[in-house]
Amino acid sequence: MIADTAIEVIAAEGMRGLTHRAVDRAAGLPVGSTSYYARTRAALLSLAFARIVELDQVSPPPGDLAESIAGYAHEAITSGRTRMLARYEFALEATRRPELRAEYDSGGALIRRRAADFLAAAGSTDPVRHAAVVVDWMEGTIFGALAGASAPPSREALVKSAREILAGIGVG
């Protein structure tokens, strides 16, 4: 609950808004509760980011890969909006704080390894490179939709784009 609330605070107020007291207040906990579980701000950041990585994990797609990719992107833009906003806050903060950089890079590597595994199972001839293409497309699409650079695409539009990406790399 503390990690989930920290994610909500980061998404709503940015990194500067994340304090132990802000999490206690948002979670409806007595003052000091958050600091009992995460003694330092660094520990609180680590707890929140570990939760983001956990929530970002997806199960292997049971069927249509394009549908699965589009489903992840659509979820990230809609019901996962808070998580993604917090993740992008972490990405920016990691450019300034080496201790977060290692955690952020590790989480990103895990996502890319999972994508490479999915693509290898779907017949990719170069799953690591293809995973980078697919993940970068997803990240750009999600960021654009959340930051307002583009209108949020419909699930159908995401499926169409995912099919085009997969066809371009010779998968699906």
MDAnalysis code that builds the backbone (N, CA, C; Angstrom):
import MDAnalysis as mda
import numpy as np

u = mda.Universe.empty(516, n_residues=172, atom_resindex=np.repeat(np.arange(172), 3), trajectory=True)
u.add_TopologyAttr("name", ["N", "CA", "C"] * 172)
u.add_TopologyAttr("resid", np.arange(1, 173))
u.add_TopologyAttr("resname", ["MET", "ILE", "ALA", "ASP", "THR", "ALA", "ILE", "GLU", "VAL", "ILE", "ALA", "ALA", "GLU", "GLY", "MET", "ARG", "GLY", "LEU", "THR", "HIS", "ARG", "ALA", "VAL", "ASP", "ARG", "ALA", "ALA", "GLY", "LEU", "PRO", "VAL", "GLY", "SER", "THR", "SER", "TYR", "TYR", "ALA", "ARG", "THR", "ARG", "ALA", "ALA", "LEU", "LEU", "SER", "LEU", "ALA", "PHE", "ALA", "ARG", "ILE", "VAL", "GLU", "LEU", "ASP", "GLN", "VAL", "SER", "PRO", "PRO", "PRO", "GLY", "ASP", "LEU", "ALA", "GLU", "SER", "ILE", "ALA", "GLY", "TYR", "ALA", "HIS", "GLU", "ALA", "ILE", "THR", "SER", "GLY", "ARG", "THR", "ARG", "MET", "LEU", "ALA", "ARG", "TYR", "GLU", "PHE", "ALA", "LEU", "GLU", "ALA", "THR", "ARG", "ARG", "PRO", "GLU", "LEU", "ARG", "ALA", "GLU", "TYR", "ASP", "SER", "GLY", "GLY", "ALA", "LEU", "ILE", "ARG", "ARG", "ARG", "ALA", "ALA", "ASP", "PHE", "LEU", "ALA", "ALA", "ALA", "GLY", "SER", "THR", "ASP", "PRO", "VAL", "ARG", "HIS", "ALA", "ALA", "VAL", "VAL", "VAL", "ASP", "TRP", "MET", "GLU", "GLY", "THR", "ILE", "PHE", "GLY", "ALA", "LEU", "ALA", "GLY", "ALA", "SER", "ALA", "PRO", "PRO", "SER", "ARG", "GLU", "ALA", "LEU", "VAL", "LYS", "SER", "ALA", "ARG", "GLU", "ILE", "LEU", "ALA", "GLY", "ILE", "GLY", "VAL", "GLY"])
u.atoms.positions = np.array([
    [0.825, -1.190, 0.000],
    [0.000, 0.000, 0.000],
    [0.871, 1.258, 0.000],
    [1.958, 1.240, 0.745],
    [2.833, 2.407, 0.795],
    [3.461, 2.667, -0.573],
    [3.928, 1.614, -1.227],
    [4.529, 1.777, -2.559],
    [3.492, 2.291, -3.553],
    [2.303, 1.726, -3.527],
    [1.245, 2.175, -4.436],
    [0.888, 3.640, -4.186],
    [0.827, 4.027, -2.947],
    [0.510, 5.414, -2.620],
    [1.655, 6.338, -3.032],
    [2.888, 5.898, -2.854],
    [4.037, 6.700, -3.292],
    [3.966, 6.940, -4.797],
    [3.574, 5.922, -5.547],
    [3.412, 6.063, -7.001],
    [2.357, 7.126, -7.311],
    [1.250, 7.093, -6.589],
    [0.190, 8.084, -6.797],
    [0.683, 9.497, -6.485],
    [1.448, 9.628, -5.405],
    [1.974, 10.945, -5.024],
    [2.942, 11.451, -6.091],
    [3.820, 10.589, -6.569],
    [4.778, 10.990, -7.606],
    [4.031, 11.418, -8.867],
    [3.044, 10.641, -9.277],
    [2.282, 10.967, -10.493],
    [1.552, 12.301, -10.347],
    [1.038, 12.577, -9.171],
    [0.250, 13.791, -8.957],
    [1.115, 15.026, -8.692],
    [2.215, 14.835, -7.974],
    [2.984, 15.989, -7.498],
    [4.423, 16.029, -7.994],
    [4.864, 15.010, -8.715],
    [6.255, 14.959, -9.148],
    [7.156, 14.475, -8.032],
    [8.411, 14.340, -8.356],
    [9.375, 13.827, -7.376],
    [9.521, 14.741, -6.160],
    [9.435, 16.036, -6.383],
    [9.587, 16.966, -5.254],
    [8.449, 16.821, -4.247],
    [7.306, 16.346, -4.700],
    [6.163, 16.167, -3.807],
    [6.223, 14.898, -2.985],
    [7.148, 14.004, -3.319],
    [7.228, 12.732, -2.591],
    [7.973, 12.919, -1.279],
    [7.221, 12.821, -0.196],
    [7.789, 12.835, 1.148],
    [7.099, 11.735, 1.940],
    [7.714, 11.375, 3.037],
    [7.100, 10.375, 3.909],
    [5.740, 10.864, 4.400],
    [5.675, 12.122, 4.779],
    [4.409, 12.686, 5.270],
    [3.343, 12.725, 4.176],
    [3.766, 13.038, 2.941],
    [2.795, 13.079, 1.837],
    [2.200, 11.688, 1.606],
    [3.023, 10.667, 1.719],
    [2.527, 9.299, 1.536],
    [1.615, 8.925, 2.703],
    [2.038, 9.244, 3.916],
    [1.175, 8.973, 5.084],
    [-0.189, 9.629, 4.904],
    [-0.186, 10.886, 4.514],
    [-1.429, 11.652, 4.348],
    [-2.298, 11.042, 3.240],
    [-1.696, 10.762, 2.095],
    [-2.464, 10.223, 0.960],
    [-3.012, 8.830, 1.251],
    [-2.272, 8.053, 2.037],
    [-2.713, 6.694, 2.363],
    [-3.641, 6.660, 3.573],
    [-3.782, 7.791, 4.254],
    [-4.609, 7.827, 5.455],
    [-3.953, 7.106, 6.630],
    [-2.631, 7.133, 6.655],
    [-1.876, 6.453, 7.711],
    [-1.441, 7.448, 8.781],
    [-1.215, 6.966, 9.990],
    [-0.679, 7.853, 11.022],
    [0.704, 8.376, 10.610],
    [1.010, 9.603, 11.002],
    [2.306, 10.197, 10.692],
    [3.414, 9.271, 11.212],
    [4.390, 9.023, 10.364],
    [5.521, 8.167, 10.742],
    [5.411, 6.748, 10.222],
    [4.239, 6.374, 9.735],
    [4.050, 5.000, 9.256],
    [4.952, 4.682, 8.071],
    [5.019, 5.576, 7.106],
    [5.835, 5.335, 5.917],
    [7.304, 5.240, 6.290],
    [7.762, 6.112, 7.185],
    [9.179, 6.082, 7.550],
    [9.535, 4.829, 8.347],
    [8.558, 4.160, 8.928],
    [8.821, 2.887, 9.604],
    [9.251, 1.827, 8.580],
    [8.615, 1.832, 7.402],
    [8.906, 0.841, 6.364],
    [10.006, 1.280, 5.402],
    [10.157, 2.572, 5.216],
    [11.196, 3.104, 4.327],
    [11.850, 4.261, 5.076],
    [12.937, 3.977, 5.740],
    [13.548, 4.948, 6.653],
    [14.022, 6.223, 5.966],
    [14.496, 6.104, 4.745],
    [15.039, 7.258, 4.042],
    [14.221, 7.542, 2.783],
    [14.437, 8.706, 2.212],
    [13.772, 9.030, 0.949],
    [14.251, 8.082, -0.144],
    [15.532, 7.757, -0.120],
    [16.074, 6.810, -1.109],
    [15.386, 5.454, -0.991],
    [15.133, 5.014, 0.221],
    [14.441, 3.737, 0.426],
    [12.997, 3.818, -0.068],
    [12.369, 4.963, 0.127],
    [10.994, 5.152, -0.347],
    [10.953, 5.161, -1.876],
    [11.913, 5.825, -2.498],
    [11.999, 5.823, -3.955],
    [12.222, 4.408, -4.488],
    [13.102, 3.680, -3.849],
    [13.394, 2.306, -4.264],
    [12.159, 1.420, -4.130],
    [11.438, 1.577, -3.047],
    [10.214, 0.812, -2.826],
    [9.183, 1.109, -3.914],
    [9.005, 2.383, -4.235],
    [8.036, 2.774, -5.261],
    [8.457, 2.262, -6.628],
    [9.743, 2.377, -6.953],
    [10.175, 1.935, -8.276],
    [10.090, 0.420, -8.409],
    [10.418, -0.298, -7.353],
    [10.284, -1.763, -7.397],
    [8.831, -2.154, -7.666],
    [7.907, -1.412, -7.115],
    [6.487, -1.685, -7.345],
    [6.098, -1.382, -8.794],
    [6.641, -0.305, -9.342],
    [6.369, 0.011, -10.744],
    [6.854, -1.127, -11.640],
    [8.064, -1.595, -11.404],
    [8.612, -2.696, -12.204],
    [7.737, -3.937, -12.059],
    [7.304, -4.205, -10.846],
    [6.420, -5.358, -10.612],
    [5.116, -5.208, -11.397],
    [4.528, -4.038, -11.373],
    [3.268, -3.810, -12.085],
    [3.449, -3.825, -13.603],
    [4.644, -3.487, -14.069],
    [4.922, -3.479, -15.511],
    [5.105, -4.882, -16.085],
    [5.281, -5.872, -15.245],
    [5.495, -7.226, -15.745],
    [4.206, -7.789, -16.322],
    [4.334, -8.383, -17.462],
    [3.175, -8.983, -18.111],
    [3.453, -10.464, -18.319],
    [2.391, -11.225, -18.384],
    [2.516, -12.657, -18.646],
    [2.746, -12.876, -20.128],
    [3.345, -13.990, -20.474],
    [3.532, -14.267, -21.906],
    [2.191, -14.220, -22.627],
    [2.181, -13.594, -23.789],
    [0.914, -13.478, -24.509],
    [0.361, -14.847, -24.884],
    [-0.906, -15.112, -24.562],
    [-1.486, -16.413, -24.850],
    [-1.827, -16.614, -26.321],
    [-2.003, -15.542, -27.056],
    [-2.437, -15.690, -28.441],
    [-1.774, -14.682, -29.340],
    [-2.558, -13.810, -29.880],
    [-2.108, -12.818, -30.846],
    [-1.152, -11.812, -30.206],
    [0.082, -11.783, -30.704],
    [1.108, -10.915, -30.136],
    [0.752, -9.438, -30.313],
    [0.250, -9.051, -31.468],
    [-0.126, -7.655, -31.698],
    [-1.222, -7.223, -30.727],
    [-2.188, -8.093, -30.486],
    [-3.258, -7.789, -29.524],
    [-2.675, -7.602, -28.122],
    [-1.728, -8.434, -27.757],
    [-1.112, -8.341, -26.430],
    [-0.318, -7.051, -26.271],
    [0.471, -6.714, -27.302],
    [1.256, -5.484, -27.258],
    [0.326, -4.279, -27.169],
    [-0.695, -4.265, -28.006],
    [-1.656, -3.162, -28.002],
    [-2.391, -3.095, -26.664],
    [-2.711, -4.246, -26.107],
    [-3.392, -4.277, -24.821],
    [-2.546, -3.658, -23.717],
    [-1.244, -3.970, -23.729],
    [-0.347, -3.377, -22.730],
    [-0.302, -1.858, -22.903],
    [-0.108, -1.410, -24.138],
    [-0.021, 0.030, -24.388],
    [-1.327, 0.733, -24.011],
    [-2.451, 0.129, -24.354],
    [-3.749, 0.732, -24.036],
    [-3.955, 0.808, -22.526],
    [-3.599, -0.255, -21.827],
    [-3.717, -0.257, -20.365],
    [-2.831, 0.824, -19.764],
    [-1.617, 0.981, -20.297],
    [-0.687, 1.986, -19.777],
    [-1.235, 3.398, -19.961],
    [-1.939, 3.620, -21.048],
    [-2.491, 4.946, -21.351],
    [-3.768, 5.216, -20.558],
    [-4.497, 4.176, -20.224],
    [-5.795, 4.354, -19.559],
    [-5.687, 4.042, -18.067],
    [-5.972, 2.824, -17.689],
    [-5.997, 2.489, -16.255],
    [-4.615, 2.505, -15.612],
    [-3.547, 2.393, -16.399],
    [-2.186, 2.430, -15.859],
    [-1.535, 3.795, -15.936],
    [-2.329, 4.806, -16.226],
    [-1.807, 6.165, -16.414],
    [-0.965, 6.641, -15.231],
    [-1.440, 6.449, -14.029],
    [-0.723, 6.903, -12.839],
    [0.648, 6.239, -12.752],
    [0.686, 4.934, -12.946],
    [1.957, 4.191, -12.895],
    [2.932, 4.725, -13.935],
    [2.430, 4.962, -15.145],
    [3.314, 5.413, -16.217],
    [3.816, 6.828, -15.968],
    [2.978, 7.707, -15.473],
    [3.436, 9.060, -15.152],
    [4.552, 9.000, -14.103],
    [4.361, 8.170, -13.095],
    [5.399, 8.019, -12.071],
    [6.674, 7.425, -12.679],
    [6.519, 6.465, -13.579],
    [7.695, 5.853, -14.215],
    [8.471, 6.890, -15.020],
    [7.766, 7.768, -15.723],
    [8.454, 8.809, -16.482],
    [9.122, 9.823, -15.551],
    [8.514, 10.096, -14.405],
    [9.173, 10.944, -13.405],
    [10.482, 10.293, -12.946],
    [10.444, 8.971, -12.728],
    [11.660, 8.252, -12.348],
    [12.708, 8.338, -13.453],
    [12.278, 8.209, -14.700],
    [13.221, 8.261, -15.823],
    [13.967, 9.591, -15.816],
    [13.250, 10.676, -15.632],
    [13.892, 11.990, -15.617],
    [14.790, 12.154, -14.393],
    [14.321, 11.704, -13.255],
    [15.120, 11.808, -12.029],
    [16.391, 10.963, -12.133],
    [16.292, 9.847, -12.814],
    [17.457, 8.963, -12.976],
    [18.556, 9.608, -13.813],
    [18.208, 10.607, -14.620],
    [19.244, 11.303, -15.393],
    [20.099, 12.188, -14.491],
    [19.601, 12.477, -13.288],
    [20.319, 13.357, -12.361],
    [20.863, 12.639, -11.138],
    [20.368, 11.423, -10.891],
    [20.754, 10.718, -9.658],
    [21.260, 9.322, -9.985],
    [22.558, 9.115, -9.876],
    [23.147, 7.809, -10.240],
    [22.560, 6.623, -9.475],
    [22.165, 6.838, -8.233],
    [21.607, 5.726, -7.466],
    [20.279, 5.252, -8.043],
    [19.528, 6.150, -8.658],
    [18.284, 5.765, -9.327],
    [18.561, 5.224, -10.728],
    [19.624, 5.703, -11.358],
    [19.960, 5.272, -12.718],
    [20.120, 3.758, -12.778],
    [20.833, 3.204, -11.807],
    [21.063, 1.755, -11.799],
    [19.750, 0.996, -11.670],
    [18.878, 1.438, -10.785],
    [17.582, 0.773, -10.622],
    [16.724, 0.925, -11.873],
    [16.712, 2.122, -12.439],
    [15.902, 2.365, -13.624],
    [16.396, 1.523, -14.798],
    [17.704, 1.492, -14.990],
    [18.272, 0.693, -16.082],
    [17.998, -0.794, -15.886],
    [18.071, -1.259, -14.659],
    [17.793, -2.660, -14.370],
    [16.339, -3.007, -14.685],
    [15.422, -2.133, -14.305],
    [14.006, -2.362, -14.606],
    [13.750, -2.357, -16.101],
    [14.372, -1.428, -16.810],
    [14.222, -1.362, -18.265],
    [14.790, -2.592, -18.956],
    [15.926, -3.067, -18.457],
    [16.543, -4.270, -19.035],
    [15.637, -5.477, -18.840],
    [14.983, -5.560, -17.703],
    [14.066, -6.667, -17.445],
    [12.905, -6.644, -18.438],
    [12.341, -5.479, -18.668],
    [11.233, -5.347, -19.619],
    [11.684, -5.745, -21.024],
    [12.855, -5.300, -21.417],
    [13.366, -5.622, -22.759],
    [13.691, -7.114, -22.895],
    [14.208, -7.726, -21.831],
    [14.465, -9.180, -21.873],
    [13.168, -9.957, -22.033],
    [12.147, -9.535, -21.305],
    [10.844, -10.208, -21.433],
    [10.287, -10.039, -22.840],
    [10.403, -8.841, -23.393],
    [9.934, -8.599, -24.765],
    [10.722, -9.457, -25.745],
    [12.024, -9.565, -25.551],
    [12.852, -10.401, -26.430],
    [12.419, -11.860, -26.343],
    [12.094, -12.323, -25.155],
    [11.615, -13.705, -24.993],
    [10.315, -13.918, -25.768],
    [9.381, -12.964, -25.656],
    [8.108, -13.075, -26.378],
    [8.346, -13.106, -27.884],
    [9.235, -12.226, -28.350],
    [9.500, -12.144, -29.785],
    [10.247, -13.373, -30.294],
    [11.144, -13.910, -29.490],
    [11.848, -15.139, -29.881],
    [10.846, -16.271, -30.037],
    [9.909, -16.366, -29.110],
    [8.880, -17.414, -29.180],
    [7.987, -17.231, -30.408],
    [7.864, -15.972, -30.879],
    [7.027, -15.691, -32.050],
    [7.803, -15.831, -33.364],
    [9.101, -16.170, -33.258],
    [9.879, -16.419, -34.466],
    [10.838, -15.323, -34.882],
    [11.108, -14.358, -34.022],
    [12.051, -13.296, -34.359],
    [13.437, -13.882, -34.643],
    [14.074, -13.351, -35.675],
    [15.432, -13.780, -36.005],
    [16.481, -12.989, -35.228],
    [16.079, -11.890, -34.605],
    [16.982, -11.055, -33.811],
    [16.179, -10.457, -32.649],
    [15.801, -11.303, -31.684],
    [14.859, -10.867, -30.652],
    [15.323, -9.686, -29.800],
    [16.600, -9.567, -29.531],
    [17.062, -8.450, -28.706],
    [16.883, -7.125, -29.449],
    [17.306, -7.078, -30.699],
    [17.156, -5.854, -31.496],
    [15.682, -5.563, -31.758],
    [14.924, -6.599, -32.059],
    [13.499, -6.412, -32.315],
    [12.752, -5.960, -31.056],
    [13.170, -6.459, -29.906],
    [12.551, -6.019, -28.649],
    [12.774, -4.527, -28.455],
    [13.952, -4.039, -28.792],
    [14.232, -2.607, -28.673],
    [13.285, -1.806, -29.569],
    [13.047, -2.290, -30.778],
    [12.145, -1.604, -31.705],
    [10.729, -1.557, -31.129],
    [10.243, -2.690, -30.677],
    [8.874, -2.775, -30.161],
    [8.715, -1.956, -28.879],
    [9.642, -2.101, -27.949],
    [9.542, -1.369, -26.684],
    [9.664, 0.130, -26.936],
    [10.572, 0.538, -27.800],
    [10.708, 1.967, -28.092],
    [9.430, 2.531, -28.725],
    [8.804, 1.754, -29.624],
    [7.533, 2.199, -30.208],
    [6.480, 2.353, -29.110],
    [6.398, 1.359, -28.237],
    [5.408, 1.419, -27.159],
    [5.676, 2.617, -26.245],
    [6.936, 2.796, -25.843],
    [7.277, 3.907, -24.946],
    [6.935, 5.249, -25.581],
    [7.273, 5.411, -26.853],
    [6.970, 6.663, -27.536],
    [5.479, 6.910, -27.657],
    [4.751, 5.866, -27.979],
    [3.298, 5.975, -28.111],
    [2.652, 6.335, -26.772],
    [3.081, 5.629, -25.728],
    [2.525, 5.878, -24.396],
    [2.882, 7.282, -23.920],
    [4.151, 7.652, -24.057],
    [4.579, 8.978, -23.620],
    [3.811, 10.065, -24.364],
    [3.708, 9.937, -25.670],
    [2.986, 10.933, -26.461],
    [1.545, 11.088, -26.009],
    [0.901, 9.976, -25.724],
    [-0.491, 10.023, -25.275],
    [-0.616, 10.652, -23.890],
    [0.308, 10.341, -22.985],
    [0.219, 10.861, -21.621],
    [0.671, 12.310, -21.514],
    [1.659, 12.681, -22.302],
    [2.190, 14.042, -22.236],
    [1.371, 15.012, -23.071],
    [0.465, 14.469, -23.864],
    [-0.395, 15.326, -24.665],
    [0.187, 15.710, -26.001],
    [1.287, 15.072, -26.380],
    [1.893, 15.370, -27.679],
    [1.025, 14.842, -28.816],
    [0.208, 13.855, -28.491],
    [-0.719, 13.302, -29.481],
    [-1.960, 12.818, -28.742],
    [-3.037, 12.696, -29.460],
    [-4.273, 12.198, -28.848],
    [-4.079, 10.727, -28.490],
    [-4.632, 10.285, -27.372],
    [-4.510, 8.867, -27.035],
    [-5.135, 8.000, -28.127],
    [-4.378, 7.053, -28.661],
    [-4.918, 6.195, -29.711],
    [-5.923, 5.196, -29.143],
    [-6.839, 4.785, -29.977],
    [-7.790, 3.748, -29.568],
    [-7.071, 2.410, -29.522],
    [-7.689, 1.463, -28.871],
    [-7.122, 0.112, -28.834],
    [-6.979, -0.438, -30.255],
    [-7.965, -0.177, -31.100],
    [-7.923, -0.665, -32.484],
    [-6.735, -0.058, -33.235],
    [-6.503, 1.237, -33.042],
    [-5.362, 1.889, -33.693],
    [-4.047, 1.307, -33.187],
    [-3.992, 0.991, -31.895],
    [-2.786, 0.389, -31.328],
    [-2.543, -1.002, -31.906],
    [-3.608, -1.783, -32.077],
    [-3.468, -3.122, -32.669],
    [-2.933, -2.996, -34.090],
    [-3.489, -2.064, -34.855],
    [-3.046, -1.872, -36.239],
    [-1.567, -1.495, -36.279],
    [-1.170, -0.563, -35.443],
    [0.234, -0.140, -35.405],
    [1.140, -1.276, -34.949],
    [0.705, -2.035, -33.946],
    [1.513, -3.170, -33.475],
    [1.694, -4.198, -34.586],
    [0.632, -4.448, -35.345],
    [0.750, -5.390, -36.476],
    [1.759, -4.872, -37.504],
    [1.727, -3.567, -37.765],
    [2.667, -2.980, -38.727],
    [4.106, -3.085, -38.223],
    [4.318, -2.809, -36.943],
    [5.654, -2.931, -36.351],
    [6.141, -4.380, -36.450],
    [5.293, -5.308, -36.065],
    [5.671, -6.726, -36.100],
    [5.941, -7.187, -37.534],
    [5.119, -6.747, -38.475],
    [5.360, -7.116, -39.880],
    [6.684, -6.537, -40.361],
    [7.001, -5.342, -39.913],
    [8.242, -4.695, -40.309],
    [9.480, -5.426, -39.834],
    [9.380, -6.102, -38.701],
    [10.521, -6.863, -38.173],
    [10.405, -8.346, -38.526],
    [9.380, -8.677, -39.303],
    [9.233, -10.051, -39.778],
    [8.675, -11.032, -38.765],
    [7.858, -10.522, -37.845],
    [7.228, -11.380, -36.823],
    [5.724, -11.208, -36.949],
    [5.009, -12.305, -36.814],
    [3.552, -12.240, -36.802],
    [3.005, -12.224, -38.155],
])
